[in-house]
Amino acid sequence: MQSLISVKNLEKVYYGEGAETYALRGVSIEIKQGEFVAIMGPSGSGKSTLLHMLGFLDRHTNGEYIFGGKKSDSFDEDEIAHLRNKKLGFVFQAFNLLNKTSVLDNVKLPLVYSDVPENQWNDLAKKAIEAVGLGHRMYHESQQLSVGEKQRVSIARALINDPDVIFADEPTGNLDSKSGGQIMDIIKRLHYKGKTIILITHETYTAEYAERIITIRDGKVESDRLVKNVHKTGEFKK
């Protein structure tokens, strides 16, 4: 597999009231295209900060980040916006759905900022919604959905532009074990279809859906290991 992400001695420092707070302390990792990687660690370990750096949601302080063979420092704001809209998909614990808005319209939202013709939006959104098993809820408003269904909508929205990489930050954090398993099955299937998955979690059970687990502690890589996958997903359409 070709290298997609290369991070060398990455640091993130927050400055405030004359003090320096290190969120990342010299992190070095490489992620290949098509990998499913889980980044684990306790609260405050720096794992979500690392995701923000990798997803171009924030800038690192020191070190080097290479994405797709290009240094992140050389991307201008327009290129970063294009990356986040076309190449990267994000799934967050908080869902970030619009209330009193249908599932269909929530999923279509990223297309407003794309170059996709408006007459194609509905078809693309419907395809993404069907992919997460919510076709029967397409015209329901988001506040009418269960917590697990809301997370499925956020995954459909992340898929709408067919991104190469999906970043999932604690996607099961608000869910019961059954709903969490269903969400992880969806994410695993996306990996089977060729997506690069970068999962942030503090749950060992969730991390074991991945092929590889990177453990972060106190802003440093504590371990980086391959794992034997113990979770099997059901049949799905490719």
C-alpha positions in Angstrom: 0.0 0.0 0.0 1.2 3.5 -0.8 2.0 5.9 2.1 -0.8 8.5 2.5 0.1 10.2 5.8 3.6 10.7 7.2 4.2 12.6 10.5 7.6 13.3 11.8 8.3 14.8 15.3 5.0 16.5 15.3 4.4 19.0 18.2 1.3 21.0 19.2 1.8 23.7 21.8 -0.9 25.9 23.2 0.2 29.3 24.7 -1.8 31.1 27.3 -1.1 33.4 30.3 2.7 33.0 30.0 2.5 29.2 30.0 3.1 26.5 27.4 0.9 23.4 27.2 2.2 20.5 25.0 -0.7 18.5 23.5 1.7 16.6 21.2 5.3 15.9 21.9 7.3 14.6 18.9 4.8 12.2 17.4 6.0 10.2 14.4 3.7 7.8 12.5 3.0 6.7 9.0 -0.4 5.6 7.7 -0.8 3.9 4.3 -3.6 4.3 1.9 -6.4 1.9 2.6 -5.4 1.2 6.2 -7.8 1.1 9.2 -6.0 2.6 12.1 -7.3 3.2 15.6 -5.6 5.8 17.8 -6.2 5.1 21.5 -5.4 6.9 24.7 -6.9 8.3 27.9 -8.7 11.6 28.1 -6.1 14.4 27.6 -3.6 12.1 25.9 -3.5 14.1 22.7 -5.4 11.7 20.4 -8.1 14.2 19.3 -5.5 16.9 18.9 -3.6 14.5 16.5 -6.8 13.9 14.5 -7.3 17.7 14.2 -3.7 18.0 12.8 -4.2 15.1 10.4 -7.6 16.3 9.2 -6.3 19.9 8.6 -8.7 21.2 11.2 -5.7 22.8 13.0 -2.0 23.6 12.4 0.9 21.9 14.2 3.5 24.0 16.0 6.6 22.1 15.1 7.6 19.0 13.1 6.5 17.8 9.6 3.2 16.5 8.2 3.1 15.1 4.7 -0.3 14.2 3.1 -0.4 12.5 -0.3 3.3 13.3 -0.8 3.0 17.0 -0.1 4.0 18.9 3.0 1.0 20.3 4.9 2.7 23.7 5.3 2.7 24.2 1.5 -1.2 23.9 1.3 -2.9 27.2 1.0 -6.3 27.9 2.5 -8.2 27.1 -0.7 -6.4 23.8 -1.1 -7.1 22.9 2.5 -10.8 23.7 2.0 -10.9 21.5 -1.1 -9.2 18.7 0.8 -11.7 18.9 3.7 -14.6 19.0 1.3 -13.6 16.4 -1.3 -10.9 14.1 0.1 -11.7 13.9 3.9 -14.8 12.9 5.7 -15.4 13.5 9.4 -17.6 11.7 11.9 -17.8 13.2 15.4 -19.3 12.1 18.7 -21.6 15.1 18.8 -23.3 14.4 15.4 -23.6 18.1 14.5 -26.9 17.7 12.8 -29.3 20.6 12.0 -32.6 20.3 14.0 -35.9 20.6 12.3 -34.2 19.5 9.1 -34.7 16.3 7.3 -32.2 13.5 7.1 -31.9 14.1 3.3 -31.2 17.8 3.8 -28.6 17.2 6.6 -26.7 14.8 4.4 -26.8 17.2 1.4 -25.2 20.0 3.4 -21.6 19.4 2.3 -22.6 19.6 -1.3 -23.5 23.3 -0.9 -19.7 24.0 -0.7 -18.8 21.7 -3.6 -18.7 22.0 -7.4 -21.3 19.2 -7.8 -24.3 20.4 -9.8 -27.4 20.9 -7.6 -29.5 18.7 -9.8 -27.3 15.7 -8.6 -27.6 16.5 -4.8 -30.7 14.4 -4.1 -29.4 11.3 -5.8 -26.0 11.4 -4.1 -27.6 12.0 -0.7 -30.1 9.2 -1.2 -27.3 6.8 -2.1 -25.3 7.7 1.0 -28.4 7.4 3.2 -29.2 4.0 1.8 -25.6 2.9 2.4 -26.1 3.4 6.2 -29.4 1.6 6.2 -31.6 4.7 6.8 -33.6 4.9 3.6 -36.9 4.5 5.6 -36.0 7.6 7.6 -34.9 9.8 4.8 -37.6 12.4 5.2 -37.7 12.4 9.0 -36.3 15.4 10.9 -33.1 14.8 12.9 -34.8 15.3 16.3 -37.1 12.4 15.5 -34.2 9.9 15.3 -32.6 7.7 17.9 -29.1 8.5 19.0 -27.7 5.6 16.9 -29.7 6.8 13.8 -28.2 10.3 14.2 -24.7 8.8 14.1 -25.7 7.0 10.9 -26.8 10.3 9.4 -23.4 11.8 10.3 -21.7 8.9 8.6 -23.8 9.4 5.5 -23.0 13.1 5.4 -19.3 12.2 5.7 -19.7 9.9 2.7 -21.5 12.3 0.4 -18.4 13.5 -1.5 -16.9 10.0 -1.6 -13.8 10.9 0.5 -10.6 8.9 0.4 -10.1 9.2 4.2 -12.7 9.0 7.0 -11.8 10.5 10.4 -14.0 9.1 13.2 -13.6 10.8 16.5 -15.2 8.7 19.3 -18.1 7.8 17.0 -19.6 5.3 19.5 -19.0 7.5 22.6 -22.7 8.5 23.0 -24.1 5.1 22.0 -25.2 1.9 23.8 -23.2 -1.3 23.0 -25.7 -2.5 20.4 -25.8 0.8 18.5 -22.1 1.2 18.8 -21.5 -2.2 17.2 -23.8 -1.3 14.3 -21.9 1.9 13.7 -18.5 0.1 13.8 -19.9 -2.5 11.4 -20.7 0.4 8.9 -17.2 1.8 9.4 -15.6 -1.6 8.9 -17.5 -2.1 5.6 -16.3 1.3 4.4 -12.8 0.1 5.0 -13.5 -3.1 3.0 -14.5 -0.9 0.2 -11.1 0.8 0.1 -11.5 3.8 2.4 -8.7 4.8 4.7 -10.1 4.9 8.3 -8.6 6.8 11.2 -10.5 6.1 14.3 -10.1 7.9 17.6 -11.4 6.0 20.6 -10.7 5.2 24.3 -12.5 1.9 24.1 -10.5 -1.3 23.5 -13.6 -3.1 22.0 -14.0 -0.4 19.4 -10.3 -0.1 18.6 -10.2 -3.9 17.9 -12.3 -3.3 14.7 -9.1 -1.8 13.2 -6.0 -3.6 11.8 -3.6 -1.5 13.8 -3.7 0.3 17.1 -1.6 3.3 18.0 -1.6 4.3 21.6 -1.0 7.9 22.6 -0.1 8.9 26.2 1.0 12.4 27.4 1.3 13.5 23.8 3.7 10.8 22.7 3.3 7.5 20.9 3.4 4.8 23.5 2.9 1.8 21.2 2.1 1.0 17.6 1.0 -2.6 16.9 -0.9 -4.7 14.4 -3.9 -6.5 15.8 -5.8 -9.7 14.9 -9.3 -8.5 14.1 -11.9 -10.1 16.4 -15.0 -8.5 14.9 -16.7 -9.8 11.8 -19.3 -7.7 9.9 -22.3 -9.1 8.1 -22.7 -9.4 4.4 -22.8 -6.2 2.4 -23.0 -5.0 -1.1 -19.8 -3.7 -2.7 
